[in-house]
Amino acid sequence: MTSKSKVYFFFERKGFSLTNRLTLKKFIESIFKTEKRKLETLNFVFVSDKKLLEINRQYLKHDYFTDIISFELSHPEMPVVGDIYISIDRVKENAVSLGVSFKSELHRVIFHGVLHLCGFGDKSKKEAGLIREKENFYLQKYLR
């Protein structure tokens, strides 16, 4: 008997896809378990810079490009229902400017969004340091 995945991937752009989707879905679900947060449903939507800028302006009232926006759609005490939007354009640019592979940067951003939905913030220097530590931990574990 196979259990149904709680993680879904959607692609706005033709020509972009993820490899090893099943492995990645299981790993994302394992992050929620490790961080002691129940997961009901999580949608990842991979979009362009233009689309994510529209979302940033409309919902967050921010007028700048970003690589990721996470929306928790459930009450904090309930299992997580969320949507995570990721700009493929921004991830590509960030990978080049940081001198890392696209694959590594994409997975770092994916795990960053998951960690936000697990309750980790990044507004203060202390929070940003902790979430970066967690990203690196999960990135190293996943990409080994």
C-alpha positions in Angstrom: 0.0 0.0 0.0 1.5 3.3 -1.1 0.8 6.5 0.8 -0.3 9.5 -1.2 2.2 12.4 -1.4 1.3 15.6 0.4 3.7 17.7 -1.8 2.8 18.8 -5.3 4.8 20.6 -8.0 3.4 23.0 -10.6 5.3 24.7 -13.4 4.2 28.0 -15.0 7.0 27.8 -17.6 7.6 25.3 -20.3 11.1 23.9 -20.4 11.6 23.7 -16.7 11.1 20.6 -14.6 12.4 18.9 -11.6 14.3 15.6 -11.6 13.8 13.0 -8.8 10.5 14.4 -7.8 9.4 11.5 -5.7 12.7 11.5 -3.7 12.3 15.3 -3.2 8.7 15.0 -2.1 9.7 12.4 0.5 12.6 14.5 1.7 10.4 17.6 2.1 7.9 15.5 4.1 10.8 14.2 6.3 11.8 17.9 7.1 8.3 18.5 8.5 8.6 15.3 10.6 12.1 16.3 11.9 10.9 19.8 12.7 7.8 18.3 14.5 5.3 20.1 12.3 2.4 18.1 10.7 1.9 18.5 7.0 -1.4 18.3 5.2 -0.7 19.7 1.7 2.1 21.8 0.2 2.1 23.2 -3.3 5.2 24.4 -5.0 4.6 26.7 -8.0 7.7 27.5 -10.1 7.2 30.8 -11.9 9.0 33.7 -13.7 10.3 36.8 -12.0 7.4 38.8 -13.5 4.8 36.5 -12.0 6.5 36.5 -8.5 6.8 40.3 -8.6 3.0 40.5 -9.3 2.3 38.2 -6.3 4.7 40.2 -4.1 3.0 43.5 -5.0 -0.6 42.1 -4.7 -0.3 40.1 -1.5 2.6 41.5 0.4 2.7 45.1 -1.0 6.4 44.8 -1.8 7.7 46.2 -5.0 10.8 44.2 -5.6 12.0 40.9 -7.0 12.4 37.9 -4.7 13.3 34.3 -5.1 10.5 32.8 -2.9 7.2 33.6 -1.3 5.7 31.2 1.2 2.0 31.3 2.2 0.8 29.3 5.1 -2.9 28.9 4.5 -3.7 27.0 7.7 -4.0 28.0 11.3 -0.6 27.7 13.1 -1.9 24.9 15.4 -3.3 22.9 12.5 -1.4 20.7 10.0 0.3 22.9 7.4 -1.5 23.7 4.2 0.7 26.0 2.2 1.7 27.4 -1.2 5.3 28.2 -2.0 6.1 30.3 -5.2 9.6 30.2 -6.5 11.1 32.4 -9.2 13.3 30.2 -11.5 14.7 33.4 -13.0 15.8 34.7 -9.6 17.2 31.3 -8.5 19.3 31.2 -11.7 20.7 34.7 -11.1 21.4 34.0 -7.4 23.2 30.8 -8.3 25.5 32.7 -10.7 26.1 35.6 -8.2 26.8 33.2 -5.3 29.0 30.9 -7.4 26.9 27.8 -6.7 25.1 25.3 -9.0 21.6 26.0 -10.0 20.6 22.6 -8.5 22.1 23.5 -5.1 20.5 27.0 -5.0 17.1 25.7 -6.1 17.1 23.1 -3.3 18.3 25.7 -0.8 15.4 27.9 -1.7 12.9 25.0 -1.6 14.1 24.0 1.9 14.0 27.7 3.0 10.3 27.8 2.1 9.7 24.6 3.9 11.5 25.9 7.0 9.3 29.0 7.0 6.2 26.8 7.1 7.8 24.9 9.9 7.9 28.1 11.9 11.4 29.5 11.2 11.7 33.2 10.5 14.4 35.3 9.0 13.6 38.9 10.0 16.3 39.3 12.7 20.0 38.5 12.4 19.6 35.6 14.9 16.6 34.1 13.0 18.4 34.5 9.6 21.4 32.7 11.0 19.3 29.8 12.4 17.3 29.3 9.2 20.5 29.4 7.1 22.1 26.7 9.4 19.0 24.6 8.9 19.0 25.1 5.1 22.7 24.1 5.0 22.0 21.0 7.1 19.1 19.8 4.9 20.9 20.7 1.7 24.0 18.7 2.7 21.8 15.8 3.7 19.8 15.9 0.5 22.6 16.4 -2.0 25.1 13.9 -0.5 
